[in-house]
């Protein structure tokens, strides 16, 4: 498909400009199918062309997965999947692609999908994937599914217990744009899950089975899922996204998965014959939760300035004002609280101290794009400042 459409690229730039002006890093994304800058860096990016064909507009059968972004805010999981899905017209034309999201938040779940899983029979059926085997360390507890209709899309949800009876719902029909409300005859949505789809993507990966990248795509499917719907996770969890579609009377699993299938692999075939544990690399991505939470900035007794420039593509500068001599540790961490680089660790004399992070991690490699924190700590007291690193 080449590169993403020009106007979508400008939307992302505008989002970054607004982020720079407002520095509002606690806002929730708008559920409209357009990537918001506050998502930060993708957690997974497609590396393989799509075996389901190139997408070139409404009348073409192509479908693909390009990248996955996650933000947890206000007790909700916001999941943005940059993608293209073909549109369903009639049974006499091409079949609709099915986009499946599997979430592993706790022990148990289904490493091999059961045949008796519950989901309404319609465009997208969970039962059609029975027998599919995930990576050995991935056993999803919940499922979300969508297809593409002519003017809307159906959305579904199901629990995936390891042994007991499963519960599944038709969440309703979604439409293009905000606010992501799902509704319609027969809809059951007890948790208030939202979803929206933007179909403007003409970029991303090409048709085939070779290497490609979906990193430039900024439109697709967006979910807002209350954490209560996925078991109220208290720690990190995992997500797998994949595409499938009917082929004759059977369902075929594509080579489009996040985490990605290595280049050189075409469609995986019948679900019962798919064993992702035999595919190199993880076919899922990790969501770090909860994110790091730091105390009130004023508790440290020293003043940490806002880093500049913010956002940055290179280094950032900041100042630490110390009212009296004391030992302070200054480091850059990611949102999971993991140290990226130690900046200073020693006794600071009273007065201002100009500090800098050069954008490298502790191994000397360039840190990836994303949201970071500069943390200054002394004993049990801390303060932090957030900033965004761009590609």
NORZI-V904500 format. One record per backbone hydrogen bond with DSSP energy under -0.5 kcal/mol. NH is the residue of the N-H (numbers start at 0). CO is the residue of the C=O. Records with the same first field share a line. If there is no record, write none. Layout:
NH = CO  CO
This chain:
7 = 4
8 = 4
9 = 5
10 = 6
11 = 7
12 = 8
13 = 9
14 = 10
15 = 11
16 = 12
17 = 13
18 = 14
19 = 15
20 = 16
21 = 17
22 = 18
24 = 22
26 = 23
30 = 28
31 = 29
34 = 217
38 = 35
39 = 36
42 = 67
43 = 67
45 = 65
48 = 209
49 = 205
52 = 49
55 = 53
59 = 56
61 = 53
62 = 52
63 = 83
65 = 81
66 = 81
67 = 43
68 = 79
70 = 77
72 = 70  75
75 = 72
76 = 224
77 = 70  75
78 = 76  222
79 = 68  77
80 = 78  220
81 = 66  79
82 = 218
83 = 63
87 = 147
92 = 89
97 = 243
98 = 145
99 = 97  241
100 = 143
101 = 239
102 = 141
103 = 237
104 = 102
109 = 139
110 = 108
112 = 131
116 = 113
118 = 116
121 = 119
128 = 125
129 = 126
130 = 112
131 = 128
132 = 273
133 = 110
137 = 134
138 = 136
139 = 109
140 = 102
141 = 102
142 = 157
143 = 100
144 = 155
145 = 98
146 = 153
148 = 151
152 = 173
154 = 171
155 = 144
156 = 168
157 = 142
158 = 166
159 = 140
168 = 156
170 = 154  168
171 = 154
172 = 182
173 = 152
176 = 196
179 = 176
182 = 172
186 = 183
187 = 169
191 = 188
193 = 223
194 = 179
195 = 221
196 = 174
197 = 219
203 = 1
207 = 49
211 = 46
213 = 45
216 = 213
219 = 32
220 = 80
221 = 195
222 = 78
223 = 193
224 = 76
225 = 223
226 = 74
228 = 225
229 = 225  226
230 = 227
231 = 226
236 = 286
237 = 103
238 = 284
239 = 101
240 = 257
241 = 99
242 = 255
243 = 97
244 = 251
245 = 95
246 = 249
249 = 246
251 = 244
252 = 268
253 = 242
256 = 254
257 = 240
258 = 283
260 = 254
263 = 208
264 = 261
267 = 252
268 = 252
270 = 250
272 = 269
273 = 270
274 = 272
275 = 132
277 = 274
278 = 275
284 = 238
286 = 236
287 = 285
288 = 286
291 = 334
298 = 295
299 = 296
300 = 297
302 = 320
303 = 301
304 = 302  318
307 = 316
310 = 387
311 = 387
315 = 356
316 = 307
317 = 354
319 = 352
320 = 302  318
321 = 319  350
322 = 300  320
325 = 347
327 = 345
328 = 376
329 = 343
330 = 374
331 = 340
332 = 372
333 = 337
334 = 370
336 = 333
339 = 331
340 = 331
342 = 329  340
343 = 329
345 = 327
347 = 325
350 = 321
352 = 319
354 = 317
356 = 315
360 = 364
361 = 339
363 = 360
366 = 358
369 = 388
371 = 386
372 = 332
373 = 384
374 = 330  372
375 = 382
376 = 328
377 = 380
380 = 377
382 = 375
384 = 373
386 = 371
388 = 369
389 = 311  387
